[in-house]
Amino acid sequence: MIAVMTGAETEDDIPFGERKTVTDFCYLLDKSKQLFNGLRDLPQYGHKQWQSYFGRTFDVYTKLWKFQQQHRQVLDSRYGLKRWQIGEVASKIGQLYYHYYLRTSETSYLNEAFSFYSAIRQRSYYYQVNREDRPELVVKKLRYYARYIVVCLLLNKMDLVKVLVKELSEEIEDYTQRFNTEDQLEWNLVLQEVASFVEVKFSELTIDMFRMLQALEREPANLATQTSKQGILEPTEKPAKRENPHKYLLYKPTFSQLFTFLSASFKELPASSVLLVYLSATGIFPSVNIESEGPFDFGGVLTNSNREFVNGEMIQKKSQSHKEMHCLHPGDLLPFTRKPLFIIVDSTNSTAYKNFTNMFGQPLVCLLSPKVYPKCVQDQSQRGSLFTLFLYSPLLAFFSVCGLNSVRQELWQSAQEFLHKVDHDIGQMIARSQAIDQAFLQFFGDEFLRLLLIRFVFCSATLRLHKVFREAQSFPESYPELPKQDMVENVILQKRILKMATLLDVQNMFWDDTVESY
């Protein structure tokens, strides 16, 4: 496939070396597309079978990218290489890095994806796509924007996200006006979901506070992408095999999809490892009076939405005698308790997961969100979970529950330093407790799980002291239950929380009549 760009010039008139360059480029391009499409056919679950195939795909794309850099002039004149084609190759490399990040949890690969996506925008590779009357090319551009936004969200680059969302909105509007396509509603839905997420991010705090969080808590950018003397972006060598946690991110999966991924994770779980399951979903409650107390009788969480739910509220029930098929019950997870299992449930029916039976004697812990929030924080909880915020950034959550929307940087840093001391104290309480269930201690050796346990205790203690949180349903719970006197109602911990409240001048929001002044 050779494109002759010089009028009456024939293929025989083209120098052999230039013809070979075009032929080699076409081979690499076809091979890269073949391998990339093959990746789509591989199951999304499973950790080992994709490794070698990914390596081959990355190798070909690396060769293709460098080849078009080295022979750009010939490809422009003899092949008719267009900038959007270069952008498509760069976008595919970005996708490879992103999916490798999902498989390995290695943040440097996420930064690599960001580098390639940024280069596409900075060099306007897709700029002329809108001039061509080809809707499939515009869709490539829209998909690129959607992927770029996701990567920026994961890296907390919120200023750039807002710019990209605006650009995507304009691109979608232009696309829907020019082409009468069936995917118009789907793209508008994508835009609405991203815009809603961004709105939640910025409604929690001021921009300055969010920037402070980025500076203090985010991993240092470990950019491995290199730039040549000519300033040309190059992919690094293919990612090496790592021993980082393998994770899956599922959005509204059906029960069968979720069960398949859980089964694959369970099968591949290395020795002396733990399966961590985080569930954030609408609660499903029993529709009839509970006569028995089995693991399927208390409801669970809705994994996949259907027409019976609008804004998280049930509007009808087809049959009162049958259970919702996409409800994940505690009983559904019982097969996976044959290995160490750590569960976090953020739902209005989180307490359904208190009804576990540890049948196999393996370590098992469930951290459960409050079922309801006080009216003054209900609006916030509908747009972003306070419980999850405590587990992600306890200081931000503390500010949120105290109604603090801005704070001086010096005060933020002082509070952060004090919180580190509180975390250390909580860790000592857990390690030294004589009444705590051994399951917690068995997970305490893992740095990440230890941090989650410490932040859970801090969340529970904070909400129990807060004057607004008075109902038992507004407090987090756990299975097995944590000892209250040693943990969530520990007097020393309460003093620490009151001191932090005093530091931030919000002590009037907490009960202190049962605790001696610090």
N, C-alpha and C positions, 0 to 999 in steps of 0.2 A: 504494500500500500504506500505509494509515493505521490505526493502532491507537487506538481511542477508549477512554479509561480512566475515563470518568465516568458510568457507569451508563446511563441512558436517553438520554443526549446523542447526537444523530445527527451525521453528517458535516456536514450543512448548518448545524448550530449552532456549528461550530468556525470561528473567525475566519479570513478568507481568508489573512491573513499567516501564521498558524500552519500552515494546510494547505499553503501554498507551502513553508514551512520543511521540513516532513516530506517533501514531494515532492522537493525539491532534495536532501535528505539521501539519500533512497532512490536517486536518480540517481547521486550521487557514490559511494555504497556499491556499487551494481551495476557502475559503470564501473571502480572500483578493483579489484574482484574479477576482472573481465574482463581488465584489463591485467596483473594479477599472474599469472593463469593463463597468459596469453600469454608471459610471461617464462619459464615452465617449458618451453614448447614450443621456445624458442630453443636452439640447440646450446650446450653448456657451453664448448666451445672456440671460438676466434675472438674477436677483440678489437673489431672495428669495428661489426659489424652490430647489436650489442646497445645501443650507446651512446644512440641517439636514442630507442629504445623504452623504455629505462630512464628517460630524462629525462621522458617523458610519464607513465610510471607514478608516478614520484616526485612530479611536479606534482599529480596527482590525489590522492595520499595526503596531501600537504601541505594541500591544500584541504579534504579530508575531515576531517583532524585538527583544523584550525582551526575548521571549521564546527561540529563537535560541541562544541567548547569554547565557542563564542559562543552556541549555541542549546541548551545542555544542558537547561534547565528545560522548554522546549517539547518537546524530544525525549523527555524522561523521561515527561511527562504524556500527550502525544499519540501518540508512536510506541512507547513502552514500552521505551526503550533500556536495556539491561542492562549491568552493569559488565564482564562477560566479553566483550561486543561491543566495548567501548572497548579492552579489553586485546588483543583480536585485531587491531584496527587498529594499536595501538602495536607489537605483535609483528611485524606485516608491515613496518612502517617500520624496525624493528630488522633484519629480514632483508635489506631493501634496502640498508641501510648496510653490513651484513656482506658481502654479495656484491659490493658496490662495492669494499670493502677487498680482497677476493680478486682482483678484476680489476685493481686499481691499485697494491696494496701500500702504500696511504696509511693510516698508523696512526690518523690522526684520525677516519677513518670507523669504525674498530673501536671507538674510544671513544664515538662517537655511538651505535652499536648497544648498547654497554654501558649508556649513559644511559637508553635506552628500555626495555631489559630490566630495569634496576634499578627504574625507575618502576613497572613492572607489578607487581613483587613488593612494593615499598614501599606501594603503594596498593591491594594485594589485589584487583586486577581479576578474577583467576580464583578468588577465595575461595569463591564460592557455586556454582561449577560442580559440585562433588561432591554438592550437594543435589539436583541434577536427574538424573533417570533417563535420561541420554543419554550413552552411552559415547563418541560422537564428540566431545563437548565435553571430556570428560576427556582424550582423546587430544591435543586442541589444547593442553591444559595441560602434558601430558607432553613434547610436542615443544618447547614454549616452554622448559621446564626444560633439555632437552638442548642447545638452541641457546645458552641463557644460559651453561651450563657451558663449552661450547666457547669462547665469547668470553672468559670469565674465564680459561681456561687459556692462551689466546693472550696475554692481558695479564698473566699471572703473578700473578693475584689468588688465591693458593692457599688462604688462610684462608677466603675466601668460597666457593671451590669445594667445600671439605670440608662446609660448611653446606648448600650446594645439593645435593650428592650425597646427604646424609642425608635432605633433604626429598624428593628425587626417589625415593629408596628407599621412603619411607613412602607416597608417592603411587602408586607402582607396586603396592605391596602392597595398598592399598585398591582400586585399579582391578581387579586380578586376582581379588580376593575377591568384588567386587560383580558383575562381568561375566565371563561365560564366553566369552572371545574367542579368536580364532586367533593374535593377535599377542602373547600372553603371553610366549612364549619369546624373541621378538625384543626385548621391552623388558627382560627379565632379562639378555639378552646385552649390551644397551647399558649397563646399569648395571654389569655385571661389567667391561666394558672401561674405562669411566670410572674405576671404583674401582681397577682395576689400575694405570692411568696415575697416579692420585693417589698410590697407594702407592709407586710408583717415584720420583716426584718427591720425596717426603718421606723415602725411605730413603737417598737420596744424601747428604743433609746435614741438619743441624738446621734448625729453622724460622728461627732467628736468622740463620744464614748465608744462607738463601735470601732473607730480607728485605734483607740487605746487598747481595746481587746485584741485587735489584730497584732499590734506591736508587742504586747506582753505575753500572749498565749499561743500564737501561731508558730508552727515550726519554721525555722529559717529556710528561706528559699534555696533549695539545693539544685540550682539549674545546671544540668550537665550539657545542655545544648551549646554548641560551639559556633563561633563566627569566623569565617576565613578572612584573609586580608582584604578581599573584595567585599566583605560584609554580607556574604551569602550564607543563609541559614543551612545548617547541615544536621541530619540526624546522627546521633551517636551510635556506637555499636549496639547491637541488639541487647535488650535488657537481660541481665544474668538471672538465673534461677535463685529466688530468695526463699527464706523460711519465715516470712511475715505471715500474719493471720490471713486466711483466705475468707473472703466475705462475699455475700450476695445482697444486693439492694433490690427489693421487689416492691413495685407500686401496684396496689390493689390486685394482688394475684388471686386467681381462683383457688379453691381448696386443693385441687389436684396439682396445680403448679407449685403451691407452697409445700405440699407434702413431698413432691418429687425433689425439690431443692433441699428440704430438710433431710431426706433420705440420703441424698448424695453427700451432704455435709457430714452426716453421721457415719457413712461408710468410710470416708476419707480422713476422719479425725485421727490424728497421730496419737500414739501412746502418751499418757500423762498430759493430755490436752483436754480442753473443755469446749463444749458447744454453747455459744452465746446467742440467744434469740431475743431480739427487740421487736415488740409488737406495739404499734400505734394505730388504733382503729376504733371505730364506733362500737359501743357495747351492745350485745344481744342478751336480752333478759328472758327468763322462762315465761312462756305465755300462759301457763297453767300453774296451779298450786303444786309445789314440790312434795311428792309423797315419799320418794326415796332420796338418798343423798349420795348419788353416784357422781363420777367425774363428768357426766354429760347432762346433769340435771340443773346446773346453775347458770347455764348460758356460757357466753364467751365473748369473742370479738369478731366483727364482720370483716373478712379478708377481702371481699370483692363486693362493690356496691351493686344494687339492683334497683328496680323501679319502686320497690316497697319503701325506700328510704329517700327522704328529701332533707338536705341540710342536717343529716345525722338523726332525723326523727322518723320513727316508723309511722306510715300513714295507713297501712292496711296489712292484714295477715290472711293469706289464702287459706291456710288450714291451721287450726289451733291444735291439731293432734300430731303435727309433724314439726321437726326441728328445721331451722334454716340450714340449707345444705352448705353454704359458704361460711358458716360460723365455725371458728376454731375453738373447740372446747378444751378444757384441761386434759380430758381423756385422750384427745387426739395426740398429745405430746407424750403420753405414757411410754410408748415404745422407745422413745429416745432417752428415757431415764436409765437405760442400761449403761450409759456412759455419763460422765459428769456433765451437768446441764445447769446453765445460768440463764434465767429468764427475766426480762424487764417488760412490764405491761403498762402502757399508758392508755387508759380507756375509762369510760364511764362505768364499765363492769369489770374493772381490774380484779376486784376481790373474788371473782369466780375462780381465780387461779390460786386461792388459798386452799381450795378443795383438792389438793394433791395427795397421793399416797406414794411414798417412796418405797416402791416394791422391790427394788434391786440393790438397795443399800449404797448406791453411788451418791456422791455429793450432789445436792439439788437445792437451789436457792431461787426464789421468785421475789423481785422487787416490784411493788404494786403502787400505782399512782392513786391519789385521792379520787373518789367517785364523783364528788361534787365540789365546787368551789364557792366561796361566799359571793353574794350578788355583786359586790364592788369589784371583783376580779373575774367574774364570769365572762364579760365581754372579751377580756384579754385571753382567757383560756380557749375561747372559740377560735382565736386567730393564731395561737401559738401556745404550746403547753408549758405551764409553769414548772411542772414536775420534770419534764425533759430539760428545761433550761437549767434547773438546779443540778442535774447530772452533767450537763455540758459546761456550764460556767456558773458556779454557785454564787459568785459575787454579783454577776449581772442579775441573777434571780433574786438575790437579797435586795438589790436596788429596786427591782421591779415590784416586789411585794411591799416595799416601803414607799412606792410612788415617786422614786427619784428618777428623773428623766435626764438630768445633767449633773456633772460634778467636776470639780477642779482636778487636773491631772495629778497634783501632789496628793490630794486626798484619796484619789483612786489608788495610787501606788501604796499609800499607807494602809488602806483597807486590804489591798491584795497581800501585803506582807503579813498583816495580822491574821488573815485567813489561812495562810500557810502554817502559822503556828497552831491555829485551831485544828487544821487537818492532822497535824502531828499528834495533837492531844487525842483526837478521836481514834487515830490509829493505835495509840497506846491503850486506850480503853478497850478496843476490840481485842487486841492481842492478850490483854491481861484479864479479861472477863472470865469468871468461873461459871457463869450461868449461860453463856452464849452457846448456841448449837454448833457442833463441830463442823457442820457443812460450811458455815461462814469462814471458819479458820482454814479449811482445806482450800478455799478459793483465795485466801488472803495472801498467799505467796505470789500470785500473779499481779504484776504492777498495775495493769489496766483495771482488773476486777477489784483490786484493793482500793483504787481511786474511786470507782463507782460506789463501793460500799461506804466509804468515808463520806462522800457527797450525799448519799442517801440518808445517812444518820444526821448530817448537818441539816438537810431539808426537813426531816421529821422533827428535829428539835426546834428549828426556827418556826415552823408553822404551829407547833404546840404552844409556843410562847407568844405568838402574834395575837393581838386582841381580836382581830377580825375572824380568825379561824377557831370556831368554837365547837362545831359539830364533829363527831367522831368520823363521819364520812369524808371530812375535809382533810384528814391526815393520811399520809402514806402508810402502807402496811407491808408486811413481808411474810413469806413462808420459807423456812420456819420463822416464828415470831421472834423478834429481837427482845431481849430483856429490857424493860422500860427503865428501871432504876439505874442500870449499868450503862444505858445507851441514850435513848431518845429523851429521857427525862432526867438525865444525869445532872446533878446540881453544878458541878464544875463546868460542864458544857454550857449550861444555861447562863452562868456568869460570863463565859466567853462571848456568847451571843449578845448579851446585854451590853458588854463593853464595846462590841462592834457597833451596836445601835447608838451608843453614846458618841462614839467616834464620828458617826455620820449625822448626829443630831436628830435621830428619829427614835430616841428611847421611849417617847410617849406612846409609841405604837405597840409596845410590848409589856406584858405583865411582869412586874418585878416585886410584887408584894410577898411572894413566897420564897424569894431568893435574897440572901444577904447581899448587901452592896459589895461590889468588888474592890 
